[in-house]
Amino acid sequence: MKTMDRISGILITQDGLLLVKCDGINDYLLPGGKVEDGESDLDALRRELMEELNIIPTDPEFFGEYERITSPPRTDEKYIVRIRAYVTGFEGEPIPDLDEVLEIVWASMEDLESGELPLNPILQNYIVPQLKQQQRL
């Protein structure tokens, strides 16, 4: 089974947790993307946050690594998605690059737990509960 390594940024302000919605994906996600061959996590995080939101991460802190088995739409192929998430500050104002991100949302813990926002399973089942337990949001 193939493994796809992804990087995610956990960006929290007084407005909440920044989530993105990308073309072709029904769930809200943390900003980030695929780690390219030979690229470090932090290089991938910088590149992805700049590409998607036109911001520069500051003081990233490793938060956790998560895995799940998934399959692309309209296929029987299965693969492992491995996400390494970093809590990070940022410089700049998040402005979505519409080629990468259709929408951004600042979500409170109430929003995240309400069930009204469809969340990526790793975000819903692991990251949000961990953020709540650590009282980061």
C-alpha positions in Angstrom: 0.0 0.0 0.0 1.3 3.4 -0.9 1.9 6.1 1.7 1.2 9.8 1.0 3.1 12.2 3.4 1.3 15.4 4.1 2.0 18.4 6.2 -0.6 20.5 8.0 -0.5 23.9 9.8 -2.6 24.5 12.9 -3.1 28.3 12.9 -5.0 29.6 15.9 -5.9 33.2 16.7 -8.6 34.9 18.8 -10.9 34.2 15.8 -10.4 30.4 16.1 -8.8 27.7 14.1 -8.1 28.4 10.4 -9.7 25.8 8.1 -9.6 25.6 4.3 -12.0 24.1 1.8 -10.3 22.9 -1.4 -11.8 22.1 -4.9 -13.1 18.6 -5.1 -13.0 17.9 -1.4 -16.2 18.1 0.7 -14.5 18.3 4.1 -12.8 21.3 5.7 -9.1 20.7 6.3 -6.1 22.3 7.9 -4.0 24.2 5.4 -1.1 22.2 4.0 -0.4 19.6 1.4 1.9 17.0 0.1 5.5 16.8 1.2 7.7 16.7 -2.0 10.6 14.2 -2.3 13.6 15.5 -0.4 11.7 18.3 1.3 11.7 18.7 5.1 8.5 19.2 7.0 9.3 22.8 7.7 10.2 23.5 4.1 6.9 21.9 3.0 4.9 23.9 5.6 6.5 27.1 4.4 5.8 26.3 0.7 2.2 25.1 1.3 1.2 28.1 3.5 2.7 30.5 1.0 1.0 28.8 -2.0 -2.4 28.4 -0.4 -2.8 31.5 1.9 0.1 33.9 1.1 1.4 33.7 4.6 4.7 32.8 6.2 4.7 30.4 9.2 6.6 31.5 12.3 7.9 29.4 15.2 6.3 26.1 14.1 5.9 23.5 16.9 5.4 19.8 16.1 1.9 18.8 17.3 1.5 15.2 16.2 1.5 12.6 13.4 -1.7 10.9 12.3 -2.5 8.1 9.7 -5.5 6.8 8.0 -6.3 4.5 5.1 -8.3 6.1 2.3 -9.0 5.7 -1.3 -9.3 8.3 -4.1 -12.9 8.9 -5.4 -14.1 6.5 -8.1 -11.3 3.9 -7.5 -10.7 0.8 -5.4 -7.1 1.7 -4.8 -6.2 2.2 -1.1 -3.3 4.1 0.4 -2.1 5.5 3.7 -2.3 9.2 4.3 0.2 10.3 7.0 -0.2 13.8 8.3 2.3 15.6 10.4 0.8 18.7 12.0 2.5 21.8 13.4 1.0 24.6 15.5 2.4 27.7 14.0 2.1 31.5 14.1 2.2 33.4 10.9 3.1 36.6 9.2 0.7 38.3 6.8 -3.0 38.2 6.3 -4.4 34.8 5.1 -5.7 35.4 1.6 -6.7 32.2 -0.2 -5.1 31.5 -3.6 -8.3 30.5 -5.4 -6.3 28.0 -7.5 -5.5 26.1 -4.3 -8.3 27.1 -1.7 -11.9 27.9 -2.4 -12.7 29.2 1.1 -11.2 29.8 4.5 -13.1 29.7 7.8 -12.1 30.7 11.3 -13.7 28.0 13.5 -14.3 28.1 17.3 -14.3 25.0 19.4 -18.1 25.3 19.4 -18.1 25.4 15.6 -15.8 22.4 15.4 -17.9 20.3 17.8 -21.3 21.4 16.4 -21.2 19.0 13.5 -22.2 21.8 11.1 -18.8 21.9 9.5 -17.9 18.7 7.7 -14.4 18.0 8.9 -11.6 15.7 7.6 -11.7 12.5 9.7 -8.2 13.0 11.1 -9.1 16.6 12.1 -12.4 15.6 13.7 -11.3 12.4 15.4 -7.8 13.3 16.6 -6.6 16.9 16.2 -9.7 18.7 17.5 -10.0 16.5 20.6 -6.3 17.0 21.3 -6.6 20.8 20.8 -9.5 20.7 23.3 -7.7 18.6 25.8 -4.7 20.9 25.7 -7.0 24.0 25.9 -5.4 25.5 22.8 -8.7 26.7 21.4 
